Amino acid sequence: MGRLRNTVLLGCLVTGFLACVPAADSPPPATHPSPDDRLEPEIRVAIVTDASVVRVGGGDALTIWDETGAPILNLDAEGVTRLSAQGDRIAVAIGSSVIGPALQVVVRPTGPNGLVRVDDRDYRGSLHLSALGSRLLVVNRVGIEAYLMGVVNAEMGRRGPDELEALQAQAIVSRTFALKMLGRYRRLGYDVLATVADQAYGGVARELPQGRDAVVASRGLVLTFDGVPIDAFFHSTCGGRTAAGEEVFASARRPYLQSVSDASPDGTSWCSISPRYHWKERWDATALRETLRQTLPPLGVAQSQIGIPRDVTVKSRTGSGRVEEIAIRLTDRSVSVRGAAIRQVLRPEAGRLLRSARFRLTVLHGPNGMTGLEADGGGAGHGVGLCQWGSVGRARAGQSAEAILSAYFPGTTLVRQW
């Protein structure tokens, strides 16, 4: 989300060495710039988090510096070098020779409008590298507006000429999200991940002219409530009604994160154009048992306790109609699963969450008991805030970005921060 994705804002999914990575330099302040300052903040985006070696160069001319500010290496437009983690330091390879190791490394373009290339992908701004436990953390430091150019189309895909207001709405939501994230993970050395754990960011390769235009047209605009930038949640497809913030995230009770109808004047949903508006999943008894053997242990249920599934029922729903609790009856016990864990437990396949919590369950029975389970559902993602496909439908109908945002975030105000 060419795709509108299932955005699951699980926050920073940090494991291993990342929890202890020192910042490459002082983090940006956690406070928000005042409108009077008109200063565009810089954001630190973690683009590589678990590699031992990266390739730098091969695009524009670059200069590589160590933590003291001393230049290590100049690369012309054809030059490529390898940077590798050696414990908590970084070695820079030149052919068969090695420079360093340095405690931290900064890579900047030599020219004023140059790009930095890492692992064959170009980025605006600069790269800041640190290492711990023989793993590299590569952070792209870049102005928020340039960052958004690599976000908007990565989130929304290529859009038609009658859908450009949806891109502007996404740019404003993504800018607001980025602004709120400044300093959030300062001890880790970055502000956001470049993945859907925060919001998708693909650097220059994911930029399209229409997305850049949306960023430029909305420059500095953020959504506020009572003068403060909001918690700007968004997702792929609401399925007809968004979820209130507290339905999904316990700490997200906000006046502007209400459950709102996505119905258009003709009675259909604005997001009914989404390929994920309606979906079905099915597990036979064997597949369901194997799925539960993988997904229930993280909830404290030992694999040895997961016998043959006997029944799965919906126990309660939220105000927006999403499933709030399910009960799974096994051979020797029953297990209750609530909230966001439901989509993790009922995975259609390894590595993919159930598309949404907006579904109905049908248990299939045979002569010897339960033979399978079907989920008939709608929508994709957590359902809170901006419905991306709904915004596309509204844009096609002629709604402005401001009207789209007002529909999904009632009571908010657009403010130009810089």
C-alpha positions in Angstrom: 0.0 0.0 0.0 1.8 -0.4 -7.2 0.0 -1.6 -3.8 -1.9 -0.2 -0.9 -0.6 -2.2 2.0 -1.8 -3.6 5.2 -0.3 -1.1 7.6 0.3 -2.6 11.1 1.8 0.1 13.3 3.4 -2.2 15.8 6.0 0.4 16.7 9.7 -0.5 16.6 10.3 -4.2 16.3 13.8 -4.3 17.9 15.8 -7.4 18.6 19.3 -8.2 19.5 22.0 -5.6 19.1 19.7 -2.8 18.1 18.5 -2.2 21.6 22.0 -1.1 22.6 23.3 0.8 19.5 24.7 4.2 20.4 23.5 7.2 18.4 25.9 8.2 15.6 25.6 11.8 16.8 23.2 13.9 18.9 19.5 13.0 18.1 17.1 15.6 16.8 15.1 17.2 19.6 11.8 15.5 20.6 10.0 18.9 20.6 8.2 20.2 17.6 9.3 23.3 15.8 7.0 26.3 16.2 5.4 27.8 13.1 7.4 30.9 13.7 10.7 29.1 13.3 9.9 27.8 9.8 12.7 25.3 10.2 12.3 21.9 8.5 13.5 19.2 10.9 15.8 16.4 9.9 14.7 12.8 10.5 16.9 9.7 11.1 15.7 6.6 9.2 17.1 3.2 9.9 17.5 1.6 6.4 19.7 -1.3 7.4 19.5 -2.9 10.8 20.9 -6.4 10.6 23.7 -6.7 8.0 27.4 -7.3 8.6 28.5 -5.8 5.3 27.1 -3.1 3.0 28.3 -1.7 -0.3 28.6 2.1 -0.6 29.0 4.0 -3.8 28.5 3.5 -7.5 26.3 6.5 -8.1 27.3 10.1 -7.3 30.8 11.0 -5.9 31.0 10.5 -2.1 33.2 11.3 0.8 33.4 9.0 3.8 34.3 10.4 7.2 35.1 8.9 10.6 33.7 10.0 13.9 36.3 12.7 14.4 35.3 14.5 11.2 38.4 13.3 9.4 37.9 12.2 5.8 38.6 8.5 5.3 38.0 8.0 1.6 36.8 9.9 -1.5 34.9 7.9 -4.1 34.3 9.1 -7.6 31.0 8.3 -9.4 32.2 4.8 -10.3 33.9 4.0 -7.0 32.4 1.3 -4.7 33.7 0.2 -1.3 32.6 -2.2 1.3 31.9 -1.3 4.9 31.9 -4.1 7.4 31.3 -4.5 11.1 34.2 -5.6 13.2 32.8 -5.9 16.7 31.7 -2.4 17.6 33.8 -0.7 14.9 33.6 -0.3 11.1 36.2 -1.2 8.5 36.3 0.4 5.1 37.7 -1.8 2.3 39.7 -0.5 -0.7 40.4 -3.5 -2.8 42.4 -5.9 -0.6 43.3 -3.2 1.9 41.3 -2.0 4.9 41.1 1.5 6.4 40.1 1.9 10.0 38.4 0.4 11.8 36.4 3.5 12.8 34.0 3.8 15.7 31.4 5.5 13.5 31.3 6.4 9.8 29.4 9.2 7.9 28.9 9.1 4.1 28.0 12.3 2.3 27.7 13.3 -1.4 30.5 15.4 -2.6 28.2 17.7 -4.7 25.4 19.8 -3.3 22.6 17.9 -5.0 24.2 14.5 -4.9 22.7 11.2 -3.6 24.2 8.5 -1.4 24.1 4.9 -2.6 24.1 1.9 -0.3 23.5 -1.6 -1.6 22.5 -0.2 -5.0 19.8 2.0 -3.6 20.0 5.8 -3.7 19.0 8.2 -0.9 18.9 11.9 -0.3 20.8 13.3 2.6 23.6 11.4 4.3 24.4 8.0 5.8 25.5 7.5 9.4 26.8 4.0 10.3 27.5 2.4 13.7 28.2 -1.2 14.6 27.6 -3.5 17.6 27.9 -7.3 17.8 29.2 -7.5 14.3 26.1 -6.0 12.8 25.7 -2.6 11.1 23.1 0.0 11.7 22.8 2.3 8.7 20.8 5.5 9.3 19.7 7.9 6.5 19.7 11.4 7.9 17.5 13.6 5.7 15.1 16.5 5.8 11.5 15.5 6.5 10.3 16.8 3.1 12.8 14.8 1.2 12.0 11.7 3.3 8.3 12.1 2.4 9.2 11.9 -1.3 10.4 8.3 -0.6 7.3 7.5 1.5 4.2 8.7 -0.4 4.3 6.4 -3.4 5.8 3.6 -1.3 2.6 3.8 0.7 0.1 4.6 -2.0 1.5 3.2 -5.2 1.1 4.9 -8.6 -2.1 6.8 -8.6 -4.2 8.3 -11.5 -4.7 12.0 -12.2 -8.0 12.0 -10.4 -6.5 10.6 -7.3 -3.8 13.2 -6.5 -5.7 14.7 -3.5 -5.4 11.2 -1.9 -1.6 11.5 -2.3 -1.6 15.0 -0.7 -3.7 13.6 2.2 -1.1 10.8 2.6 1.7 13.3 2.5 0.2 15.3 5.3 -0.5 12.2 7.4 3.0 10.9 6.9 4.5 14.2 7.7 2.5 14.4 10.9 3.6 10.9 11.8 7.2 11.7 11.1 7.1 14.8 13.2 5.7 12.9 16.2 8.4 10.3 15.9 11.3 12.6 16.2 13.4 11.5 19.2 11.0 8.6 20.0 13.9 6.0 19.7 16.8 8.2 20.5 18.7 5.6 22.5 18.6 3.3 19.4 20.2 5.9 17.2 17.2 6.6 14.9 13.7 8.0 14.8 11.9 5.6 12.4 12.4 2.3 10.6 12.1 2.3 6.8 9.5 -0.6 7.0 5.8 -0.8 7.6 6.6 -1.1 11.3 6.6 2.7 11.1 5.9 3.7 7.5 7.3 2.4 4.2 10.3 4.3 2.9 12.2 3.3 -0.2 14.5 6.2 -0.9 14.8 7.7 -4.4 13.8 4.5 -6.1 10.3 4.7 -4.7 9.8 8.3 -5.7 7.4 9.3 -8.5 6.7 12.8 -9.9 3.1 12.7 -8.6 4.3 11.9 -5.1 6.9 14.6 -5.1 4.3 17.1 -6.3 2.0 16.1 -3.4 4.8 16.7 -0.9 5.7 20.0 -2.4 2.1 21.2 -2.6 1.5 20.3 1.1 5.0 21.4 2.3 5.0 21.9 6.1 1.3 21.0 6.6 0.5 18.8 9.6 -2.7 17.7 11.3 -3.2 19.2 14.8 -5.7 18.9 17.6 -5.7 21.7 20.2 -2.6 23.0 18.6 -0.6 19.8 18.9 0.3 17.4 16.1 -1.9 14.4 16.2 -1.1 10.7 16.5 -1.6 10.0 12.7 -2.6 6.4 12.3 -3.4 5.0 8.8 -4.2 1.7 7.2 -5.0 0.2 3.8 -8.8 -0.5 3.9 -11.3 0.0 6.6 -14.0 -2.3 5.1 -16.8 0.2 5.6 -16.1 1.7 9.0 -12.9 2.8 10.7 -12.0 1.7 14.2 -11.8 3.9 17.3 -8.2 4.2 18.5 -8.8 2.5 21.8 -10.3 -0.6 20.0 -6.8 -1.5 18.7 -4.3 0.4 20.8 -4.9 0.6 24.5 -3.3 4.1 24.8 -4.8 5.6 21.7 -8.1 7.0 23.1 -8.2 10.4 21.2 -11.1 12.6 20.4 -10.0 12.6 16.7 -9.6 8.8 16.5 -13.3 8.0 16.4 -15.0 5.2 14.5 -16.4 6.8 11.4 -18.5 5.5 8.6 -16.9 5.2 5.2 -20.2 5.1 3.4 -20.5 7.2 0.2 -23.8 8.9 -0.8 -24.9 5.9 -2.9 -24.6 3.6 0.1 -21.4 1.8 -0.9 -18.1 2.3 0.9 -15.5 4.7 -0.4 -13.0 1.9 0.0 -15.0 -0.7 -1.8 -12.6 -0.2 -4.8 -9.9 -1.9 -2.7 -8.8 -5.4 -3.8 -8.9 -6.2 0.0 -12.4 -4.9 0.6 -13.7 -8.4 0.9 -11.7 -11.6 1.4 -12.0 -15.2 2.6 -9.5 -17.5 4.4 -9.9 -21.2 5.0 -8.0 -23.7 7.1 -8.6 -27.5 7.1 -8.2 -29.1 10.5 -4.6 -30.1 10.0 -3.6 -26.6 8.7 -5.4 -25.0 11.6 -3.7 -27.2 14.2 -0.2 -26.5 12.6 -1.0 -22.8 12.6 -2.0 -22.8 16.3 1.1 -24.8 17.2 3.1 -21.9 15.8 1.0 -18.9 17.0 -0.2 -19.9 20.4 3.1 -20.5 22.2 4.0 -16.8 22.2 0.8 -16.3 24.2 2.0 -18.8 26.8 0.4 -22.0 25.5 2.9 -24.8 25.3 2.9 -26.8 22.0 2.3 -30.0 24.1 -1.0 -28.5 25.2 -2.2 -27.7 21.7 -4.3 -30.7 20.7 -6.9 -31.1 18.0 -9.0 -27.9 17.5 -12.6 -28.6 18.4 -14.2 -25.2 17.9 -13.4 -21.5 17.4 -16.0 -18.9 18.3 -16.3 -15.1 18.4 -17.0 -14.1 22.0 -17.3 -10.3 21.5 -16.9 -7.4 19.1 -15.8 -3.8 19.3 -18.1 -0.8 18.6 -17.0 -0.8 15.0 -17.9 -4.4 14.5 -14.4 -5.9 14.6 -13.7 -9.0 16.6 -12.5 -8.3 20.1 -12.2 -11.8 21.5 -12.2 -15.3 20.3 -12.3 -18.6 22.1 -10.4 -21.6 20.8 -11.5 -25.0 22.2 -8.8 -27.6 22.0 -8.7 -31.3 23.1 -8.0 -30.6 26.7 -8.4 -26.9 27.2 -9.8 -23.6 25.9 -7.8 -20.5 25.1 -9.1 -17.0 24.9 -7.4 -14.6 22.5 -8.1 -10.9 22.6 -7.2 -7.7 20.6 -4.4 -7.5 18.2 -3.3 -11.0 19.0 -6.3 -12.4 17.1 -4.8 -11.5 13.8 -1.5 -13.0 14.8 -3.0 -16.3 16.0 -5.3 -16.8 13.0 -2.5 -16.4 10.4 -3.4 -17.6 6.9 0.2 -18.5 6.3 3.6 -18.0 7.9 4.7 -14.4 8.0 1.3 -12.9 7.2 -1.3 -11.5 9.6 -5.0 -12.1 9.1 -5.9 -9.1 6.9 -8.1 -7.5 9.5 -10.3 -8.1 12.6 -13.4 -7.4 10.6 -14.6 -10.9 9.9 -17.1 -13.7 10.6 -16.2 -17.3 11.4 -17.8 -20.5 10.2 -16.7 -23.8 11.7 -16.9 -26.7 9.3 -18.0 -30.1 10.9 -17.9 -33.7 9.7 -18.9 -37.0 11.2 -15.8 -37.0 13.4 -15.9 -33.4 14.5 -14.4 -30.2 13.3 -13.0 -30.4 9.7 -12.0 -26.8 9.1 -12.5 -23.1 9.7 -13.5 -20.3 7.4 -13.1 -16.5 7.9 -15.2 -14.2 5.8 -13.8 -10.7 6.2 -13.4 -7.2 4.9 -10.7 -4.6 5.0 -7.0 -4.7 5.6 -5.0 -3.3 8.5 -5.9 -2.1 12.0 -8.6 0.2 10.8 -7.6 3.3 12.8 -7.4 6.8 11.2 -6.9 7.3 7.5 -8.3 4.6 5.2 -6.0 4.8 2.2 -8.3 3.2 -0.3 -11.2 5.2 1.1 -9.1 8.4 0.5 -8.6 7.2 -3.1 -12.3 6.8 -3.6 -13.0 10.2 -2.1 -10.4 11.8 -4.3 -12.0 10.3 -7.4 -15.3 11.9 -6.3 -13.6 15.3 -6.2 -13.0 15.6 -2.5 -9.9 17.7 -1.5 -7.1 16.5 0.7 -8.4 18.7 3.5 -11.9 17.2 3.2 -10.5 13.7 3.2 -8.5 14.3 6.4 -11.4 16.0 8.1 -13.6 12.9 7.4 -11.1 10.4 9.0 -9.8 12.7 11.7 -12.8 14.8 12.9 -12.1 17.9 14.8 -8.5 18.3 13.6 -6.9 21.4 12.0 -4.3 21.8 9.3 -1.3 23.9 10.4 1.8 24.8 8.5 4.7 24.1 10.7 7.5 25.3 8.4 
